[in-house]
Amino acid sequence: MRSMFRRAVSAAVSALLVGTTATACFAEPSVLPTVRDFLIAWQVGNYQAAARHTTGNPAAVRAALAQITDQLDAASLRLRMGQIRKKGNEANARFEVKVDLGENGEPWQYLGQMNLRRIDGEWKVVWSPSIVHPDLGEGERLAIVTESPPRGEVQAVNGGTLLQTVRADIFGVYPGAVRNIPRTINQLARDTRLDSERLIGRVRSAPPNEFLPLVTLQQPLNYNLGLKLRRIDGLAVRTIDAEIAPRVSAELVGRLGPATSARLQEVGAPYQPGDTIGVSGLQMLYQRRLAGIPAVKVVIEDREGKQEVLREWRGQSSAHVRTTLKSSAQLKAERTLAQLRFPASLVAVHRTTGEILAVANHGTGQDNRAMEGSYPPGLTFGIVSAEALMLKGMGANKQTDCPATTKVDGQTFTNPGPARGKSTFQMNFAFSCATTLASLSKSVDTDTLMREIDRFGVGKQWGLPVPAFSGSVPRPRNDAEKANIMLGQGGVRVSPLTMALVAGAADSGTWRPPTLLSDPAVPRTLQAQPLEPDGFQDLRLLTRRSVFQGTAKAARVPGGATVYGVSAAVNYTDGGQQKTVSWFVGSQGEYAFAIAIEGKASAAQLARRFLTLP
């Protein structure tokens, strides 16, 4: 159970003046000062002074008044004097009570009353637990009860869950059995980085004989922490099987964890320290939808644990989050990368809709580099460059040259492979001839090049509900810089998702913005961008030739299925370190996909593995 409100402020700090509606027509002045002084002392937390105005045992009255703030985990208590009626040596006074149960919660308000008696010429409040609340009797207490809805699932496109069942330890307390609440909770908070003051408030306000969960730890992931918590006097533990861990695409789906102080600053009310909340990915971004809002009750509980509800705040049911991920594609993507010794990412989209079908990361330290990574694309960016060239009259079968080196505006560009000499554009493209693209860069003006880059969605705001890097391309200032950009260098940065969308456009003839969720629906912020019909057909020839007999031929699959794509290995400097990224960008069937490996490896072979896995 989790409380609906954030309770972080002691009632004692709310030293507010008591208002009054009493006038001389309701009571003689000698009764009013007693009522007023009692209520003021109670409100400001001077319970000893309040007890002196009553007929009760001072220690018992002091404890009863102090307990209301603990039992309600109240942020503040405000009292307002109402009508006072007197008859002889007896009087009755009414007052209003407003209890602030938290900074974002609706206050609980009710009417209270007290009887007074003149004893030896001095008016005294006749003490009774009903002064705290009219329905409260001897041996009873107030308590806060919360009921949380079951957490919603993060689902695949077909409605199947993307979560798996794992063992979890729930650490909590039976509040009435804890000998020293502050000591127990302070030890728990120290080990878990939870807010001890607010945890103590939760424990004191909970029914004393019911198990109160305080923190849930997935096992064996938190084995060592679990051992430490088991040694804390007063903590109890329950072990359950819970569907709380991501089964696939952990970086995107996200993980659950305890609501630490830092995390609560991000998600805020209505969550409490120790609550299990989303701490990454979709689990965090859709925390409110997936978790719902707990129902909260203020109850009176007797010695046997029987409860009477005084006030109830209805919660809000949870809901699922349905993605566009396709379970079969996701499992294939994860298996494709599983044996690599380098960090790598693979993202697949539907080539004609832009729906994201798979997001896999391997060895990335919980970073979603498939969507957020920033790499130079190298010659895989030639797909974009070729489209710009074709708008200027270049055709797949036009003759081009592939020398070992070429100069553009004083800068020398070197082919990664041997010189090929004269051949068609599609053949030199298929064999990743960098000098061909560099030489041809002079035939494309800067505006045309940047317009085509924009047409492929690079650098645009895609409007996805999760973080994603759409790419970055600096505007070239001269021909040399333009040549570098056409080669996917010179400051060009993309994510695997950027290039998967490029592959989809090259195959289908239309660039489409990516979509990730089907429920809740996320409005599109970008429209589809059709490519030029003539250029699109030639792009398919180029990328098909590259796989059929060029540098990406390792991606060919048995059975004659046509695979389109390009591959490249890019050496670059990042933060003063020399790095390599190996790419395959292509499509086959419904899939348009990109693979980025942070090391020297055959991404084309991995593409074949992805396409042929059952």
SVG drawing of the C-alpha trace seen along z (x, -y; Angstrom):
<svg xmlns="http://www.w3.org/2000/svg" viewBox="-28 -40 73 61">
<polyline fill="none" stroke="black" stroke-width="0.4" points="0.0,0.0 1.1,-3.5 -0.1,-6.8 -1.7,-9.3 0.1,-12.2 3.5,-13.6 3.9,-14.3 7.1,-16.1 6.1,-18.8 5.6,-18.5 2.3,-19.8 4.3,-21.8 5.5,-24.3 1.9,-25.3 1.6,-27.8 -1.4,-29.5 -3.8,-31.7 -7.2,-30.3 -10.1,-32.2 -13.3,-32.7 -17.0,-33.2 -18.0,-33.3 -19.6,-36.4 -20.9,-37.6 -24.4,-36.5 -23.3,-32.8 -21.4,-32.7 -20.2,-34.7 -16.5,-35.8 -15.3,-33.5 -15.8,-30.4 -14.3,-31.7 -10.7,-32.1 -10.5,-28.5 -11.8,-27.2 -9.5,-29.6 -6.4,-28.8 -7.0,-25.1 -7.4,-25.1 -4.4,-27.4 -2.1,-25.2 -3.3,-22.1 -2.8,-23.7 0.8,-24.9 1.8,-21.6 2.0,-22.8 0.2,-19.7 1.3,-20.2 -0.4,-23.6 -3.5,-22.3 -3.7,-19.5 -3.7,-22.0 -7.1,-23.3 -8.7,-19.9 -10.0,-17.6 -8.0,-14.7 -4.8,-13.1 -2.1,-15.5 0.1,-12.8 -2.8,-11.0 -4.2,-14.2 -0.8,-15.2 -0.2,-11.9 -3.7,-11.8 -3.3,-15.3 0.2,-14.6 -0.8,-11.3 -3.3,-12.8 -0.5,-14.3 1.4,-11.0 -1.6,-8.9 -2.6,-11.0 1.0,-11.8 -0.3,-15.3 1.6,-18.2 -0.4,-20.7 -3.4,-21.0 -5.6,-24.1 -8.4,-24.7 -11.2,-27.4 -13.4,-28.1 -17.2,-28.0 -20.3,-28.5 -20.1,-28.3 -23.3,-27.6 -23.5,-27.8 -26.0,-26.5 -25.2,-27.1 -21.9,-25.4 -21.9,-23.4 -21.0,-24.6 -20.6,-23.2 -18.1,-24.5 -17.9,-23.6 -14.8,-24.0 -13.7,-23.2 -10.7,-21.0 -8.7,-21.1 -5.9,-18.5 -3.5,-19.0 -2.5,-15.4 0.1,-16.5 1.3,-19.3 -0.7,-18.1 -3.7,-16.6 -7.2,-17.8 -7.4,-18.7 -9.6,-16.6 -12.2,-18.8 -14.7,-17.9 -16.5,-19.5 -15.5,-18.8 -17.0,-19.6 -16.1,-19.6 -17.9,-19.9 -16.7,-22.3 -17.5,-22.4 -16.9,-25.2 -14.9,-23.7 -14.1,-25.9 -14.9,-29.0 -12.6,-27.9 -13.8,-26.6 -12.2,-23.2 -12.5,-21.1 -14.0,-17.8 -11.5,-15.4 -12.7,-12.7 -11.1,-11.0 -14.1,-12.3 -12.6,-15.8 -10.0,-14.5 -12.8,-13.3 -16.5,-12.9 -16.5,-9.2 -13.3,-8.3 -13.8,-6.2 -11.6,-4.8 -8.9,-2.4 -9.3,-3.5 -7.0,-5.4 -6.9,-7.1 -4.9,-5.6 -4.3,-6.1 -5.0,-3.1 -3.9,-3.2 -4.9,-0.7 -2.9,-0.8 -4.1,0.6 -2.1,3.3 0.6,1.7 0.0,1.7 2.2,3.5 4.5,2.2 3.2,4.3 4.2,5.3 2.1,4.3 0.0,7.5 -0.7,6.8 1.7,9.3 3.7,8.2 7.3,7.1 8.0,7.8 9.0,11.0 8.3,12.5 11.2,12.4 11.7,13.0 11.3,9.9 11.8,9.2 9.3,6.8 10.8,5.3 8.3,3.7 7.1,3.5 4.2,4.3 4.1,0.8 2.8,1.9 5.5,4.5 8.5,2.2 10.2,1.4 12.0,-1.7 10.5,-3.1 13.1,-5.9 16.0,-3.6 14.6,-0.9 13.6,-3.4 16.8,-5.4 18.8,-2.2 16.6,-1.3 16.8,-4.8 20.6,-4.9 21.0,-1.7 18.4,-2.5 18.8,-6.3 15.2,-6.8 13.7,-9.8 13.7,-8.7 11.5,-11.5 8.7,-10.7 9.1,-6.9 8.7,-7.4 5.5,-9.4 4.2,-6.5 4.9,-3.9 3.3,-5.9 0.2,-6.6 -0.4,-3.1 -2.6,-0.5 -0.4,1.1 -1.2,4.7 -1.1,4.7 2.1,5.3 3.3,2.1 5.5,2.5 8.4,0.0 10.7,1.1 10.7,3.8 14.0,5.2 14.3,7.4 16.5,10.4 19.2,11.6 19.9,8.1 19.9,6.6 21.2,9.6 23.8,7.7 21.4,4.9 18.8,7.5 21.2,9.2 21.9,5.9 18.2,5.1 17.5,8.5 19.8,7.7 17.8,4.6 15.8,5.1 12.1,4.5 12.0,5.1 10.0,8.0 10.4,9.5 8.0,11.2 9.3,12.9 7.0,12.9 7.1,13.6 6.4,10.3 6.2,9.2 8.5,6.2 11.6,6.8 11.9,6.1 12.0,9.2 13.5,7.5 14.7,4.1 15.5,3.2 16.9,-0.2 13.7,-1.2 11.1,0.6 12.8,-0.6 13.3,0.7 11.5,0.3 13.1,-0.6 12.4,-2.2 11.4,-5.9 14.5,-7.4 14.7,-11.1 16.2,-12.0 13.7,-10.1 10.8,-11.6 11.9,-15.0 11.4,-13.9 8.0,-12.1 6.6,-14.0 3.2,-13.2 1.3,-11.0 4.3,-8.7 6.0,-8.0 9.6,-7.0 10.1,-3.3 7.2,-3.0 8.1,-0.9 8.3,-3.4 9.7,-3.5 13.3,-4.7 14.1,-4.5 12.7,-4.2 8.9,-3.9 8.4,-2.8 9.6,-6.2 8.1,-8.3 4.6,-6.8 4.8,-6.2 1.5,-7.9 -0.4,-5.9 1.2,-2.6 0.9,-3.0 -2.4,-4.8 -3.2,-6.7 -3.8,-4.9 -7.1,-5.2 -6.6,-6.7 -8.8,-6.3 -8.8,-7.9 -10.1,-5.2 -10.8,-4.7 -9.3,-1.4 -10.3,0.4 -8.1,2.8 -9.2,5.8 -8.2,4.1 -11.8,3.4 -11.9,0.3 -14.5,-2.4 -13.9,-4.7 -14.2,-8.4 -13.1,-9.9 -12.0,-8.3 -10.3,-9.7 -10.8,-7.6 -7.7,-6.7 -7.3,-6.3 -6.9,-3.0 -3.7,-2.1 -3.5,-1.5 -1.2,0.4 1.3,-1.2 1.2,0.5 4.3,0.1 4.8,0.8 7.5,3.4 7.0,6.7 8.0,9.5 9.5,11.8 11.6,8.9 12.7,7.8 13.9,11.3 15.7,11.7 17.5,8.4 18.6,9.3 19.8,12.7 21.7,11.1 23.8,9.0 24.2,11.5 27.6,12.9 29.4,9.7 32.5,8.7 31.8,5.0 28.9,2.8 26.4,2.7 22.8,1.6 20.2,2.6 17.0,0.8 14.3,2.0 11.4,0.1 8.5,1.0 9.7,-0.3 6.3,-1.7 4.9,-3.0 7.9,-4.1 6.7,-2.0 9.6,-0.9 9.6,2.9 12.8,3.7 15.2,1.8 18.2,3.8 21.3,2.8 24.2,5.0 27.0,4.0 25.9,0.3 25.7,0.0 21.9,-0.5 22.2,-3.3 19.6,-3.2 22.2,-3.9 19.9,-2.3 17.8,-5.5 20.1,-8.0 23.6,-7.0 25.6,-9.6 28.0,-8.2 29.5,-9.3 27.6,-7.3 30.5,-7.2 29.6,-5.9 26.2,-4.6 25.3,-8.3 25.9,-7.8 22.2,-6.9 21.3,-10.5 24.2,-11.9 23.2,-9.7 19.6,-11.0 21.0,-14.6 23.2,-13.7 20.3,-12.1 18.4,-15.3 21.3,-16.9 21.1,-14.3 23.2,-11.5 21.9,-8.1 22.7,-4.6 24.3,-3.6 26.2,-6.8 30.0,-6.4 32.0,-7.6 35.6,-7.3 37.0,-5.7 40.6,-6.9 42.8,-6.0 42.8,-9.7 41.1,-12.9 41.3,-16.5 38.4,-18.8 39.1,-22.4 42.6,-21.5 41.7,-18.6 42.8,-15.1 40.3,-12.2 41.5,-8.6 39.5,-5.6 39.3,-3.0 39.8,-0.2 41.8,0.0 41.2,-2.3 38.5,-0.8 38.8,-3.3 35.9,-3.9 32.6,-2.2 28.9,-2.9 27.8,-4.9 26.0,-1.9 29.1,0.2 31.4,-2.4 28.7,-3.0 28.4,0.7 32.1,1.0 32.1,-2.0 34.2,-4.2 34.7,-7.3 36.6,-9.2 33.6,-8.9 31.3,-10.6 33.9,-13.2 34.6,-14.1 30.8,-14.3 30.2,-16.5 31.1,-19.5 28.0,-18.9 25.6,-19.4 25.0,-22.8 24.8,-23.2 21.1,-24.1 20.2,-21.0 22.3,-18.8 20.9,-20.3 17.3,-20.1 17.7,-16.3 19.2,-15.8 16.2,-17.5 13.9,-15.4 15.4,-12.3 14.4,-13.6 18.0,-14.2 18.1,-16.7 14.3,-17.0 12.1,-16.9 10.5,-13.5 8.0,-13.9 8.7,-10.6 7.7,-10.1 11.2,-8.9 14.6,-10.5 16.0,-10.0 18.8,-11.5 17.6,-12.4 21.1,-13.4 23.1,-16.6 24.7,-17.9 26.6,-21.2 26.0,-23.4 29.2,-23.2 31.1,-26.5 33.1,-25.3 33.4,-22.4 35.8,-20.4 33.3,-20.5 30.5,-19.6 32.5,-16.5 33.1,-15.4 29.4,-15.7 28.5,-13.6 30.9,-11.0 29.2,-11.0 32.1,-12.7 32.9,-16.3 30.7,-16.5 27.8,-14.4 26.3,-12.5 23.4,-10.1 21.8,-7.4 21.0,-3.9 17.3,-4.9 18.2,-7.8 19.7,-5.4 17.0,-2.8 14.5,-5.5 16.9,-6.4 16.9,-2.8 13.1,-2.7 12.9,-5.7 15.4,-4.3 13.3,-1.1 9.8,-2.5 10.3,-5.9 9.0,-7.9 10.7,-9.0 8.3,-8.5 8.7,-9.8 9.1,-7.1 6.3,-6.0 6.7,-3.9 3.4,-3.9 -0.1,-2.8 -1.7,-3.4 -1.6,-6.1 -1.5,-7.6 1.2,-10.3 0.2,-13.0 2.5,-13.2 4.6,-16.4 6.1,-15.6 4.5,-14.5 5.9,-11.9 8.3,-13.1 8.2,-11.4 11.5,-11.1 11.8,-12.0 10.4,-9.1 13.3,-8.8 16.0,-9.1 14.2,-6.6 14.2,-3.8 18.0,-4.4 18.6,-4.3 17.1,-0.8 19.5,0.3 22.5,-1.1 21.6,0.5 20.7,3.8 24.0,3.9 25.9,3.2 24.5,6.4 24.5,8.5 28.2,8.1 29.6,5.1 31.0,4.4 27.8,5.5 27.5,8.9 27.9,10.7 24.3,9.6 22.9,11.8 20.5,14.4 19.8,17.8 16.7,18.4 17.0,15.4 15.2,12.9 16.3,9.4 18.3,7.5 19.1,3.8 21.8,2.1 25.2,0.6 28.0,1.2 30.8,-0.9 33.5,-1.1 34.3,-4.5 37.4,-5.5 36.9,-8.7 38.0,-10.7 35.7,-11.2 36.8,-13.0 40.4,-12.6 40.0,-8.8 40.3,-6.9 37.2,-4.9 35.7,-2.7 32.0,-2.2 31.0,0.6 27.6,0.1 25.0,1.9 22.0,0.0 19.5,1.7 16.1,3.4 14.4,6.6 10.7,7.4 8.9,5.3 12.1,4.5 14.3,1.4 17.1,1.6 20.5,0.3 23.2,2.0 26.0,0.0 29.0,1.9 31.5,0.0 34.5,1.8 35.8,3.4 33.4,6.2 31.3,7.3 27.9,5.6 26.8,7.1 27.2,10.6 25.1,9.6 22.5,8.2 22.3,11.7 22.0,13.3 19.1,10.9 17.3,11.7 17.7,15.5 17.1,16.2 13.7,18.0"/>
</svg>
